[in-house]
Structures are given as structure tokens and as C-alpha cells.
């Protein structure tokens, strides 16, 4: 990483400085996005910027840049990067102000972004699947905001790691919401299901694309509440995210899911997702 973007300037990472009085540092008062880059192209940028707009509106913070300005910033960050898939991390906070819970009237948002190589799950995880645990969803009631305040998510993921699992599947009032850092899908027979959008889940860009691909290929895909007990009776369970893409979960709370190995629906959707990526890289899909 040769440079980062910070408040209108491109500087080496070790020269980037943010005030200790920034509300992102003091309150976690800000939002973020992670945008994959395939073949030098920003993947589903319009979708990511739309979600950014929704998060900013929810915390009553203006978007500091227009779409073309964001494209210019991201393109420059990608200049000189090695070949291979990348991602852009973007963070916007309310800016520097005296410590007070009330919003400062004239603070200037702090805008920070950088590019880095994408690191995918190892091949053996795709071949064998990963373990997950279920745990109570202890987060707040606006999980649809992509907030930088991720302490609850970090605690839940750490709980999974300490139990030798890759992810925590979160349960609220007996119903699956999402993973600590992912969306969740289940397969039963020939039907694919994922929890519906709402305040308790982040509307994942990868999640939405999988639903879109499934519908285009006449695969039944329901967006409906998934009860916790449906996880153990499912034939397949997946986690999805921009970084992990579509990763099969083959053990939950120490018990096998289905036959205890990745299933045929995962193989089909994973292949279709990779086909879509290649079409995108070649300019045949957006």
C-alpha cells in the first residue's frame, strides 16, 4: 500500500494523521463501505454507493462527494497496485469536535480510504466448509446502518473463534438475523432462503446479488424469517460477504449440517457467481 486518501490528500500510510478528538475515535460516529475490485473495475459501485448514502442519511451526515468524485478517488488509490483482486475500504466520520454527545453544528466530515489486495478463504474451506456457532444477537436495533461501531460484532466473532468456528450466526427472538460479519442463507430441497431486509440485518451487496442470480436462473429464493431450528434441519447453510463470497457452513454448534459437507446448491450458485464476476471483468455485466 503506497498511499491512502485522507481529507482531500493522497499520502503514505505512515504519514496519515487523524485527530484524537475525531468523533469516529471518541464515539464510533461514522460509517464505512468495502468495495471489491475485479479486473481493475469497481464491483457494483452504484449498489455500494447507494448503501453508503442510506447509512449516511440514517446518521444524518451528508455525503461529502459525488459519484464521479468517488470514482476518481478510488481509481487513484488503485493506481500502481499489483495485479489481482483488490478492495477499497472507505470510512466517513462526523469529524473533529469537542467531546459532546450532541452533533456539532459545523464539523467537517473526516474521509479516509485505501486499497488493498483481497484475501479469499483458502481452498480447503470451500472444499470442506467451515464451522459456525449460534449465539444471541446482542447488537443494537439499527444493524442496517454500516456503522464503524463494531464492538458487539467483534465480541461475537471472537466468541466463535474461541470455539474453533469461523463465524457466529446471530439469533434474535428465536429467529436468525445474520452472521457477525456476513449474511446467512439456508437450502432445503430445491429452495434457497435468506432473512428479509430490515433493521436487524445489513443489506449485503453479495446477498442481493445471489438473490438476483438465483431468480434469473429460476432457482426458488425466498426472503423470509428463518427460525433457529431451521438451521439444523437445513440441507445446506452458507455465509456470504464481499470478501468470503459464498462459503458453506458444514457444522453448527458441533453438529453437521445436512451431510456434513458442501452441497450441490452451493456448487451451483458458487459457479454462477464466478461466471458473473468474469462477465463483469469482461464488461458484459454491471
N, C-alpha and C positions, 0 to 999 in steps of 0.2 A: 504494500500500500504506500504509494509515493505522496499522496495528498488527500486531504479531506476538505469538505466545504463547511465553512462556519461564518455565518452572518455576512455573506457577500464576498468572502475571500476564499481562495484555494491555498491552503498552507500545508506544510509537512505535519504529520500527526503529532510529533513531539513538540510542535510549536502552537498547537491549538489550545486556547485557554477560554474557560467559562467561569464567570464569577461564582463565588460560593454563595452569593445571595440570589442566584437564579432560582426561580420558583420550581423549576424542574428538580433541582437539587434539594430544596427545602421542603417542598410539598408533593413532589411527583406530579406537578401540574403541567401535563403535556401529553402529547400523543405521538405515535410513530407508525411507520409503514416499512415493510420489507418487500422489495420488488425484484423478482428473478429476472435475469438477463440471459437469453439463449441466442447464440449466434450473433451476439452484439446487439440484439433487439430487446427492448424493454417489454417484458411479457405482460399482456393485458393491462397496459398502463392506465387506460381510461377507467378500468374497474378499480385499480388501486387508488387512483386519484379521487374517484367518486367516494370510496370508503374513507379516504383521508378527509374529504370535505364533510362527510357525515360526522366523523369523530370531532373535527374542529367545531362544527356547528353545535354539537352536543355539549362541549365545554365552553361555548361562547367565545371562541377565538377565531379571528379572521385568518383566511388563507393568505400567507404573505406573497405568494407567487401565482401567476397564471400558468396554464398548462405548458405553453411554449417555453416559458422561463424555466419550469421544472425540467423539461426535456433538455434544455441547454446545459443546466447544471449537471444532470445525470450523465449526459454524453461526455462532458469534460472529465468527470470522475472516472469514466470507463477508458479514457484515452491512455494508451500505454500499458493496459493490463494484459497479462498473458492470455493466450487462447484458452477456451474452456468456459463453462457456465459461470456466471457471476451473480451477485445480488447487490442491490442498493439498500442500505439502511438509512432511513430518514427519520429525524426526530425534531419536533417543534414544541417548545415550551412557551409559557406566558412571558418569560423574560425576567430581567433583573428588577427587583423592587424591595423596599423594606419589608421585613417579615410581618405579614398581616394576612389572616385568612381571607379577608375581602379582596376582590380583584383590584389591582392597581389601575387607576384611570388611564395612565399614559405609558404603560410599559411597552417596549418594543420586543416582539417575539424573538426568541433565540432559535435559529435554524441550523441544524447540523446534519451532515450526510457524508457517507463514504461508500466505496465499493470494495467488495472482497470476493474471493473465489467461493463458489458453492461447494459444500461438503455433503455428499449424499450418504444415506445409510449404506453400510457395507453389504456386499452381495449376499453374504450368509444370512443377513436379516431378511432380505427379500425371499430367499430360498426356504428359510425355516420359520419366519415370523418372529415376533417379539412377545415378551410377557407384559402384562399390564395389571394394575390393581384397581379396585373400585374404592372410592372414598367420598366422604361428604363434601359437597361443593361449599366451601367456606367463603367464597368471594362475595363482592358487593352485588348490587342489583342492576348494574349497568355494564354488563360484560360485553355488550355490543360496541362499546367505545374501545378503540385500540389504545388504551392508556399505557403510559410508561410506568405506572404504579403497579408493579407485577409481584409484589412480595408474596401475596397469597398463592399465586401460580408457582413461584419458586419454592415455597414451602411444600406444596402438593407434589411437585415434580421430585423434590428431594426425598419425600416420603416414599415415592416409587423407587427411586434409585437405591435407597437403603434396604428395600425389599427385593433387590435384584430384578427390577422391572424397568421397562423403557418409558412407560407413561402411566399417569393416573387418570382413570376415567371417572368423571365427576358426577355425583348423584345429588339431586335436589328434590326433596319431597317424593322420593321413590322413582324419579324419572331422570334419565341420562341427559346431561346438558352438553358437555364436550370433554375433551382432554385438557390437561393443564396447559398444553401448548399445541392443540390440534383439534380438528373436528372428528366426529365419530360416525361411521357407517356400519350397518349390520346387513347380512344377507340371510334370507330364509327362503329356501326353494329357489325360485327364479325371480324373487323380488328383492330389490335394494331399498333400504330405508335409512334416513338420517333425520335427526331432530330438526324441527322447523325453526326458522329465524325468529328472534325475539330478544328481549333484553338480557337473557341469561346465556346467550352464545355470541361469539364473534362471527360475523358473516364472512366465512373464509372464501377467498378467491378460488383456491383449489377445490373446495367443497362445491362451489357454484358451478365450476367447470365440469366436475364429474357428473353432477345432475344434468347439465346441458348435454354432455356427450351421451349419457345413458338414454335420455329422451330421444336424441337424434338417432340412436341405434335401436329404438323400440324396446329398450330394457325398462321394465317397470321400476320406477323410482319414486317412492313415497317420501314426502316430508311430513312426518308425524311424530308425536311423542313416543319415545322408546322407554318402556318400563325397565327397571334394573334387571328383573328376572329374565327379560328377553335376551340379555347378553349371553347367558349360559345355554339357552335353547337355540341360539342362532347357529347357522351353518358356518358363517364367516363373520368376523369383525375386523374393521380396518380403522386406522387413524390416517388423517390426511392433513397436509400442510404444504406451503410453498417449498419448504426445504426437504421434507421427508416424502413429498408427493403422495403415493398411496402405499402404505406399509401395513401388511397383515399382522393382526394380533392373534396369536395361536394359543395363548394361555392367559386366563384371567383369574386372579386370586388363587393361583396354583392349580387350577383345573383347566383341562384342554377345551378349546373352542372347536366345535364340530369334530373333525377327525384329528385335530391337533396339528394341522399343517395348512399352509396356504391353499385356498380352494380355487375352483375353476372360474368363479366370477371375478376374483381378484386378478387372475391371469388375464382374463379378457379385458377388464377395464384398464389394467396397467398397460397392456399393449395398445389399447385405443388412445390412452393418454399420451404415450410416447409417439404414436402416429401424429397426434395433434401437434405436439411440440415440433416434430420435424416439419410438418406443413407450415407452422408458424415461422420457423427458421428460414424456410424457403420462400416466405412471403405469400403462401397460399391460405393462411388463416390469420386471424387477428385475435 
